[in-house]
Each structure stands twice: as C-alpha cells, then as structure tokens.
C-alpha cells in the first residue's frame, strides 16, 4: 500500500509538472510547402518564422509564455494541407502560420475558421480575402492591390501600347492574370497574347515562341519561382528582347539563383524585399538570415517573420490568448514601426484581412535584385 501510495503521488506530480510546463508555452502551427513544387517558398517562410520565434522567446515570449513551434509539411498538396491544419489545431495551436500557395489556403482556411483560429498566410490570390473569412490575414498585399501598382510602369515608363501576359495556371496565377488584364483594359493598353502554363512545367519553348511571334512592347510574367526561372532561361535562349515585368516572384533571390544570367534586366513590383537594406529592420533581418542559413532570404522569409511578430504584437494588445478577440483586433488595425519595430514597415489590415503597406520596384542588375523605386501604400 505504501509503494502504491508513493507511485500515485509520483504520477500526480508528473502530471502536474507536465500541465505547468504546457501552461508556460504557447503553441504555433507552421503549415507550409516544405517539399514539392512549393518548397522554395515554404522553406523560406519557415526559416523567417524560426528567426522570429527565436527573437520573441529571447524577449520573454508572448504574454510571458515561450513559443513552441511545430512544423507541418503540406507537400504542396491542398488536401494534405487541410488535414495538417486540423492536426495543428488538434495539437493546441493558438495561431496557424501558412500556407503559401493560394490553392492550398483556399482549402485549409475553412478549417481554421471553423475552429476560430487566426491564420496568417503568404497567399496572394484575390479570392482569399473575398470569402468573408474573419480569421485569415495576409502577410503581403494580394494581387488585386499589387498588380495595379505596375500599371503606371507599363503606361508611363515603358509607354506600352500592346502587351502580353505569361502566367501559371493555378489559383495564384489566375488571380494575377485576371487583375492584370482588367488593369490594361482600363489603361487603354491592348493585351495581344495571353499564354498560360502549368504548375511544375519544365519546357517553355512553345510559350516563348508565341510571345516572340506576337511581338508585344512588354510581357507581364506571373509564375511561381521555379517556373519563373525556367521561363527566363528559355526567354534568353530565344532572345526574347522586350522588357519582362513581373509581380512578387520574378526578381527573387531563388529565381536569380536558378536562372543565372537569364534573369538580368527582369523587373518586378514586390510587396517586400530583402534588398531594401536602407530600411533598418529589413537590413537587420537579412543579415541575420544570411548568417543563420547561409543564403539570401526571399520575400517569403520576410512574410513569415512578420506573421510571427504580428502574432506577438496583437496578442499583447488583446491581453490574452483568445482567437476571436485576436481576429477582431486585427480588423482595421495599423501597426507602426515606431511602436512595433519588427513589423519592418508601417502596416495596416482592413476588415477582410487584406494588408496594406509601402512596396518596391526591383530590377535584376549584375546578378542581384536592386530597388529602383518605392510605391506608397494603397
């Protein structure tokens, strides 16, 4: 009986200690494309989050609770991503960080919504914030805000009269393509070639040939990272001479790494870029990222970093771990760098979770993306 009593007491103490330990942490679920076609985006997203978590925990965590981060690999499969968001929530995740690919987010964000769990996504398809989901928030502006920032460049700088669009046929690509065509119509610029391609496509010879034959004044390129690189390589091979202008991915470090000299001269509007080192917070983040991971960060790394830090800032504004209160606070919220330095740029979210902040025009020069202009928040 004595030994049984001791065993019972020991078990009770272990359970109590385990509960106390659990209460000292807050769980975040990082759900991203760590393998498959989306791996370049997802791994950067993850590594940006890792840096943020390390910094937040070093500062005492969130409301004095250290972050416990769990990673989930969607394999760039929408249905897998849905199951993993549910798994993260079942495991006690307070906030979901991810996914990047819009097709996955459109599937898995319903799970987070049903469980009243806030979700920060790197996805940019317009329809993500048009579904009325009060728990989803972007970490960069959607295509319906980003693509229109290029219109003055096509109209006033390039003075284009006829343009073409080369795009990847997924949710991300369709969203950007549709916005671009409407923008060109409103600007009085004719779209003379509309060339879709498939996700993970490897051969762009026919696509580039169509564009070359159409002979537009410029081409709008809207694809994911690996596809962008393959397109640029084929464009150089066929001597595609007109300006190649993109949004988000075309001038990313990963694209330049894969495309090499074929990326030279490419131009893009980007919501945020690691090359904007004159912005103190971005410069510091980029330096730490390179020291930690021995590679340059992409915009996805910065988006993940901002998502994690926003989780801390907003939770502490609310004063408790409450998903519904968190989401209510996010709507119409503006965070200023002066008060929240790790937000990197003054940032606002509207009542749909859409983000607004200053952005950049970038061009690849001598093998590196260089900021050639800034675009005010819209």
FENFEN-V131067 format. One record per residue. RES is the residue in three letters. SS is DSSP state (helix for helix, strand for strand, loop for the rest). Layout:
# FENFEN-V131067
RES | SS
RES | SS
This chain:
# FENFEN-V131067
UNK | loop
UNK | helix
UNK | helix
UNK | helix
UNK | helix
UNK | helix
UNK | helix
UNK | helix
UNK | helix
UNK | helix
UNK | helix
UNK | helix
UNK | helix
UNK | helix
UNK | helix
UNK | helix
UNK | helix
UNK | helix
UNK | helix
UNK | helix
UNK | helix
UNK | helix
UNK | helix
UNK | loop
UNK | strand
UNK | strand
UNK | strand
UNK | strand
UNK | strand
UNK | strand
UNK | strand
UNK | strand
UNK | loop
UNK | loop
UNK | loop
UNK | loop
UNK | loop
UNK | loop
UNK | helix
UNK | helix
UNK | helix
UNK | helix
UNK | helix
UNK | helix
UNK | helix
UNK | helix
UNK | helix
UNK | helix
UNK | helix
UNK | helix
UNK | helix
UNK | helix
UNK | helix
UNK | helix
UNK | helix
UNK | helix
UNK | helix
UNK | helix
UNK | loop
UNK | loop
UNK | loop
UNK | strand
UNK | loop
UNK | loop
UNK | strand
UNK | strand
UNK | strand
UNK | strand
UNK | strand
UNK | strand
UNK | strand
UNK | strand
UNK | strand
UNK | loop
UNK | loop
UNK | loop
UNK | loop
UNK | helix
UNK | helix
UNK | helix
UNK | helix
UNK | helix
UNK | helix
UNK | helix
UNK | helix
UNK | helix
UNK | helix
UNK | helix
UNK | helix
UNK | helix
UNK | loop
UNK | loop
UNK | loop
UNK | loop
UNK | strand
UNK | strand
UNK | strand
UNK | loop
UNK | loop
UNK | loop
UNK | loop
UNK | helix
UNK | helix
UNK | helix
UNK | helix
UNK | helix
UNK | helix
UNK | helix
UNK | helix
UNK | helix
UNK | helix
UNK | helix
UNK | helix
UNK | helix
UNK | loop
UNK | loop
UNK | loop
UNK | strand
UNK | strand
UNK | strand
UNK | strand
UNK | loop
UNK | loop
UNK | loop
UNK | loop
UNK | helix
UNK | helix
UNK | helix
UNK | loop
UNK | loop
UNK | loop
UNK | loop
UNK | loop
UNK | loop
UNK | loop
UNK | strand
UNK | strand
UNK | strand
UNK | loop
UNK | loop
UNK | loop
UNK | loop
UNK | helix
UNK | helix
UNK | helix
UNK | helix
UNK | helix
UNK | helix
UNK | helix
UNK | helix
UNK | helix
UNK | helix
UNK | helix
UNK | helix
UNK | helix
UNK | helix
UNK | helix
UNK | loop
UNK | loop
UNK | loop
UNK | loop
UNK | strand
UNK | strand
UNK | strand
UNK | strand
UNK | strand
UNK | strand
UNK | strand
UNK | loop
UNK | loop
UNK | helix
UNK | helix
UNK | helix
UNK | helix
UNK | helix
UNK | helix
UNK | helix
UNK | helix
UNK | helix
UNK | helix
UNK | helix
UNK | helix
UNK | helix
UNK | helix
UNK | helix
UNK | helix
UNK | helix
UNK | loop
UNK | loop
UNK | strand
UNK | strand
UNK | strand
UNK | strand
UNK | strand
UNK | strand
UNK | strand
UNK | strand
UNK | loop
UNK | loop
UNK | loop
UNK | loop
UNK | loop
UNK | loop
UNK | loop
UNK | helix
UNK | helix
UNK | helix
UNK | helix
UNK | helix
UNK | helix
UNK | helix
UNK | helix
UNK | helix
UNK | helix
UNK | loop
UNK | loop
UNK | loop
UNK | strand
UNK | strand
UNK | strand
UNK | strand
UNK | strand
UNK | loop
UNK | loop
UNK | helix
UNK | helix
UNK | helix
UNK | helix
UNK | helix
UNK | helix
UNK | helix
UNK | helix
UNK | helix
UNK | helix
UNK | helix
UNK | helix
UNK | helix
UNK | loop
UNK | loop
UNK | loop
UNK | loop
UNK | loop
UNK | strand
UNK | strand
UNK | strand
UNK | strand
UNK | strand
UNK | loop
UNK | loop
UNK | loop
UNK | loop
UNK | loop
UNK | helix
UNK | helix
UNK | helix
UNK | helix
UNK | helix
UNK | helix
UNK | helix
UNK | helix
UNK | helix
UNK | helix
UNK | helix
UNK | loop
UNK | loop
UNK | loop
UNK | strand
UNK | strand
UNK | strand
UNK | strand
UNK | loop
UNK | loop
UNK | loop
UNK | loop
UNK | loop
UNK | loop
UNK | loop
UNK | loop
UNK | loop
UNK | helix
UNK | helix
UNK | helix
UNK | helix
UNK | helix
UNK | helix
UNK | helix
UNK | helix
UNK | helix
UNK | helix
UNK | helix
UNK | helix
UNK | helix
UNK | helix
UNK | loop
UNK | loop
UNK | loop
UNK | loop
UNK | loop
UNK | helix
UNK | helix
UNK | helix
UNK | helix
UNK | helix
UNK | helix
UNK | helix
UNK | helix
UNK | helix
UNK | helix
UNK | helix
UNK | helix
UNK | helix
UNK | helix
UNK | helix
UNK | helix
UNK | helix
UNK | helix
UNK | helix
UNK | helix
UNK | loop
UNK | loop
UNK | loop
UNK | loop
UNK | helix
UNK | helix
UNK | helix
UNK | helix
UNK | helix
UNK | helix
UNK | helix
UNK | helix
UNK | loop
UNK | loop
UNK | loop
UNK | strand
UNK | strand
UNK | loop
UNK | loop
UNK | loop
UNK | loop
UNK | loop
UNK | helix
UNK | helix
UNK | helix
UNK | loop
UNK | loop
UNK | loop
UNK | strand
UNK | strand
UNK | strand
UNK | loop
UNK | loop
UNK | loop
UNK | loop
UNK | loop
UNK | strand
UNK | strand
UNK | strand
UNK | loop
UNK | strand
UNK | strand
UNK | strand
UNK | strand
UNK | strand
UNK | strand
UNK | strand
UNK | loop
UNK | loop
UNK | strand
UNK | strand
UNK | strand
UNK | strand
UNK | strand
UNK | strand
UNK | strand
UNK | strand
UNK | loop
UNK | loop
UNK | loop
